[in-house]
Amino acid sequence: YTKYRVLGKKVIHYDDDASIDIDVPRMRLFPPEKTPITVKADTGHLDGDLTILDLINNAEIYRPPQAATSTEPAKPRMLARSSYFKVLINDDVIETDKPITLEQGLSIMQSTDGGIFNNIEQSMALAGKVKGRIERAPSGTQP
């Protein structure tokens, strides 16, 4: 299972429903055998059950570049940006219905209706109208 850590500049805990408001939240996801993912935003709200983290304004999902291993090819860095992401902690999924800009290596894609990031597969499915460009890194260079 994925371990995670949530940090923020300021954290306010509400006793009535156990929810938490977070200024400048950063969440690190540590999936087994995969590169850690960082998600962040200007503001965040964690529900009282600690199962849903809402990331609001300047929300980002970031995965650093990965070197090739004996079982996995090298992967370029990935950066997804939106005005809102919902982290479904128990499902290892991050989703939004807001427009997304997705950068992976030299490629950039934009979707009008959001998408879903699967943390286990470390893949993103985009929804709505999708446009962009896909570029391969020149051979012999790092991703």
Buried (B, 14 or more C-beta within 10 A) or exposed (E): EBEBEBEBEEBEEEEEEEBBBBEBBBBBBBBEEBBBBEBBBEBBBBBBEBEBBBBBEBBBBBBEBBEEEEEEEEBBBBBBBBBBBBBBBEBBBBBBBBBBBBBBBEBBBBBBBBBBBBBEEBEBEBBEEBEBEEEEEEEEEEB
